[in-house]
Amino acid sequence: MKPVIVLSHFFPFPSKVGAEKRVSFIVKTLSSLTEVVLIAQGNDLSDVEEAKKYCSDAYLIKCRGNGFFSKIFNRLKEPFTFFPASGRHLNIADFRKKLYSLRGKYDGAVLWLEAIWLMDILKKNEKREIVLDQHNLDSLVLKKRSLNSPFPLNILFNLDFLKQKRFEKKHFKKARRIFVVSLDDKEKHKEIYGLKNVKTIPNVVDIEMYPLLLPNTQKRTLVMTGDFGYEPNFEGLTYFVKNVLPEIKERIKDIRLLVAGKRSKNLKIEDGGVVLYGEFDEPQEVYKEAFLSIAPILTGGGSRYKIIESLAFGIPVVSTKEGAEGLDLKEEDGLFIADTPEDYANKIINIFKNAELNKRAGMNGRKAITEKFSFQAVAENFKREIIEILN
């Protein structure tokens, strides 16, 4: 089989947030079938040695400067560049230099790109086959953000949306195969761009790594996890703290919201009911505290790892409709949908007061994840797709 060069805009080892876990799963599955080389952007905490357990070589691309003044400068030059704003963190020059330094047997390798922005790395005369793990349509995420934002931010996000859509239209046709996380995203790619080479590989978890915890009704703790440098997570958390949490605090004494994950420790939230946990090594350290988890996402696409992980532990989830997109799960599977702040608060309070409902929803959630979103359930189908490409 042909070797594969995986290009990722983040280093997937260690795997702490959803997108990292997806790329880690892809690398491990690819490595069980053929030789894999990983080129990924990361920082000093990236575990290159762990990556080399699965890859013949793993190369770390240093991140671009992301300080305050860098962000201001990048925003100021935004109207004068065609490259999408959501990909401006990429160190394109170093990626390209490393990719094209690999010669010989890699001249016939398949290029596996973790995001469409990485298409900019490739030379115009690139002849190798390209596979794109697109997750979801970034342009639609930006469109939603534009519609939900006040003036003048809506103008800025609309510009981001238009540039992203132009970039997608130009580059999607270069990929032999595109993978997305849900049937909803597959249909959107077909509807908007007429793409017929799109396949679904859902976000998955290794269920054997998730002990069954079930809701902890003694702690009175809600949990929200994620990377809070990612705008949809911060936006959703702000919405929940401002519009939903006050009502819950009035009706459940000593309720608290535990916020955990990347960039959570330094959030500026002045609410005595919110605990900023910071990063965690293992998700069970956080979820063992919870009687319920939340996914109050207002914009975004794909499917939420925070929901899949919570249900894998047997902890039910209350989500917005947008947060539950891409997941074929219902209330009987432990995923409850709330359309308004009042509905959100009422569902959480009702679940808290009904311990039997909570436990049953947790058990059903664990069963649904095992059947639909576990490594074991997805890996064989994914391997068949890979073999078709590599042969």
N, C-alpha and C positions, 0 to 999 in steps of 0.2 A: 504493500500500500504506500501511497505517497506520504511523505512527512507533512506535518502541519506546523505553521508558524502562527501562534496566537498573539494578537496585538490587543492590549487592553489599556484603557485610560486610567486604571487603578490596579495596584498589585493585589492579587486575590489571596495572598497568604501573609498573615493570618486572615481568616474569613470571619469578619465580625458583623457586617451589615449585609442586607439582602443581595445586592448586586455582586458583592464579593463572593458570596456563597454560590451564586449561580455560575460565575466564571470558574470558581474552584471545581464545581461539579463537572463542567464542560471539560476542563483540563484533565481531570482524573479519568473521565470516560474516554476521551481521545487517547490518553496515554495507555489505556488497556488494549488499544487496537493498533497504534502506530507511534512513530517517534514524534515528540512534541518539543518545540522551542517556544519559550515564553518571552515576549518583550512587553514590559508593562511599566507604567509610570507609578512611582511610589516615593516613600520617604525612608528615613533611617530605621523606622519600626518594621519595614517590610522584611519578611522572612524568606530570603533567597534560598537558604539551605532546605527549607521545607518544600519549596517549589521544585527543587532538583530531585526530590524523591519521585517526581512524576515526569519531569522534563529532562531531556538530555542537556539542555542549557537554559538558564533563566537570566535575563538581563534587566537591570533596574534603570529606568529612565528618570532622572531627577526632575521633580516638579518645577514648574515655572514659579517665579515670585508671585505671592498672593497676598501681599500686605495691603494696608489701607491705600497708600499712594498708587500702588500698581492697579488696584481696582478702579480708582478714580481715573487714572490715565487710560485704562482700557475702555471705560465707559465713554470718555470724551472722544476717542477715535472710532467709536462704534458706528456712527453714520457714514464713515468713509471706508468701510471694509465690507466685503461680501461674505466673509467667514462667519458662521453663526456664533452668537454671543455665548451660547451654552457650551461651546467647545473651546472657548478661548483659554482655558486653563492648560491645554495640551502643549507639550514641548515638541512641536511638530518637527523641528530641525533635527533634534537628537534622535527622535523615533526613526526618521528617514535615514539618517546616517547609519544607525545600527542595523536596520533592516537590509540595506543595500551593501553592508559589509559582509553579509552571509552569502557565500558563493558555493560553487560546486554542486553537491547533492541537493541543496535547497533551491536550485534554479527551477525545479519542477514541483516545489512544495505548494500546498494549498494555503492561502492566506485567510486566517480566521479572525475577523475584525469584531471587536466587542461593541463598537458603537459607530455610527455612520460618520462622525467627525473624523475618524481615523482614515477615511478615504483620502483625505488631503495629504497623507503621508506618501501615497503611492505615486510613482512617476507616470506620466501620460502614456508611455509605451509599455506599461506593465501588462504582461501576457498571462500571468499565473491566475488560476481560478480563485475567486473570492467568495467566501461565505460570510454573511453578516448576521451577527446575533443582535438583532435590533431592539429586543425587549418590547418596545412600544413606539408610537409615533410621537417624537419630541415636539413636532410642530403643533400637535393638538394640545399638548400640555401648555405650551406658550400661549396658544389661542385662549384657552380657559383662563389662564392667569391674566391676560389682557382684559377679558370680559369682567373679571372679578376685581380688578384694581381701580383705584380712584384716579382722576386726572391729576398730574400729567403722567403718572406711571403707566397708565393704560396705553399711552402713545408709544412709550419706550418698549413695552412688552409686545405691542403689535408690530413694531419694527423687527423685534427679535423673531416673532412668528413668521413674518414674510420672508426673512432671510433664511430661516431654518427650512421652510417649505421649498424655497428655490433650491437649496442645497440638496434636500432629499430627492426632488424631482430629477436633478442632474445625476446623482450618484446611485440611486437604487438600481438602475438598469445595468450597472456594472457587476452586480452580484449574481452568481449562479443560483444561490439558495439563500433565503432570508428566514431566520428563525425568530418567532415572537412568543410571548408568554401565554397568550390566551386566544380563543376563537374570536373574541370581540376585536382584538388587535389585528388578527388575520383578515377579518372582514373589512376593517378600516383601510388596511393597505390595498386591498383589492378595489374598494369603492373609490378611494381618492386617487390612486396611482395606476389602477388597472393591473396590479401585480398578481401573477398566477403561480409564482415560484416560492410562495410563503408557506412555511410549516410551523406547527405549534409544538413547542417544548415548554411545559409549564415550569415555574419556579418550584424547586423541590427541597426537601430536607431529608437527612439520613435519620429515619425514625428511630433507629437503634440508639442514637445519641440523645434522645429526648425522653427522659423518664416521665411516667405518668404522674403528674403532681395533683391535678384537680384543684378546684377553687379553695383558697384559704380564707374562710369566712371569719376567722379570728382577727385578722390584721386590718380589715376595713381599708384595703389599699387597692386603688386603681393603678394600672401600669400603662405607660406609653413608651415604646422603644423606637429607635431609628437614628439616622444621621441628621442632626438638627442644623447642620450647615446646608442641607438640602431644603430649598425654599418651601415646597409643599408640606414638609413635616413641621417646620416652624410656623407656617401659616395656620395649619390645622390645630397645633397646640395652642396658639394664641386665641383662636376662635373658641376652643373648648374652655380655656381658663376664663375668658371674658364672658361668654354667653351661657355656658352649661354648668360649670363647677359651682357658681354661687347658689343656684337652686338646689343642687345636691347637698351642699354643706348645711343648708337650712333644715334639711329633712333627715340627714344621716350624721349623727354626732361623731366628731373625730375622723371623718373621712379624709383621706390624703391621696394625692396623685404623685406617683413615683415616675419621674421622667429620666430615662436612661439611654445611653448610647453616645455616639460621637458628638462632640461639641455640646453636650447637654449640661455639663458642669458650669459653664460660664454664661449660660442664658440669663438675661435680665428679666426675671419674673418676680414681682413683689406680691406674693400671695402666701400666707402662712400655711395653706393646705397643699402647697407644691414642694416636693422634695427633689432637688437636682442631684441625681445619683452619679453622673459621669459615665465613663466607659466601663464595660464589664468583660471579663474573660470568657465566662460561660453564661448563656442566657438564663439558665435555671436559677442563677443567684438572684435574678430580678423577679422572674415569674413565680418563684416559690412564695413571694410575699403577696401575690395578687388574688383577689376574689373575682376579678374581671379585668380585661384589658380593653383599650380603646384605640380606634383608628379614625380620628375626626378629619380625614383628608378632604379638602375642597377642590384641589386641582391635582393633576398627575395622570399617569397612565399605567398600563401593565397590570401587575398584581402585587399585593403587599406582602412582603415576607413577614412583617410584624403580625399579620393575621394568621398566616400559615404556621409560624412558630408557636404562637400562643395556643392555637388549637391542638398542635402536636403535643403540648404539655397537658392538654385537657382543661385549658382555661378559656372560657367563652369570650367573645369579642362583641363590642358594640361599635359599629362603624357608620359613617355616612354612606350614601349611595355611591358617591365617587370613590370612596376608599375601598369599597367591595367590588369595584369593576374588575372583570377578568377572572373572577372566582365563581365557579359553579357550586356555590354553597348557599344554604338556606338556614332559617332559624332552627330547624330540627338538627342542623349540623353544627350548631353552636355559634352561628354568625347572625347577629341581630342588626337590623338597619333602622336608622333614625333620620328622618327628613328635616326636622326643625330642632332648635335648642331645647324646646319644651319636651318634645318627643324623646330626645336624647337623654335628658335628665330623668324622665319618667321610666324609660326602659331600664336604666341603671338602677334606679331605686327599686323597681319591681323585682329585678333579678336578685338584688341584695337581700330583699325580704323573703325570697322564695328559695331556700337552700336546696330543696329537692330539684327544682327546675334548673338551678345553676349547675348542680352536679351532673344531672342527666345531659344537659347541653354540652358540658365538658367531655363526657364520655363519648357522645355522638361525634363531637368535633375531632377527637383523637381518631376515631374509626374512619371518618371521612378523609382526613389527611393521609392516613396509612394507605387507603385505597386509591387516592387520586394524586397525591402530591409527595409521595415518598420516593427516594432514590430507587428503591426496589420495584416500584410500580412503573417508573418512567424509563429506567436505564435501557432495557432491552429494545424498546421502540426507538430510542435515541440512537443506539448502536446501529440499528438497521439503516437509519438515515445517514449516519456517518459512513458506513461501509459503501453505500451507494455513491457517495460523493468521492471517497478516496480511491475507489476502483475505476 
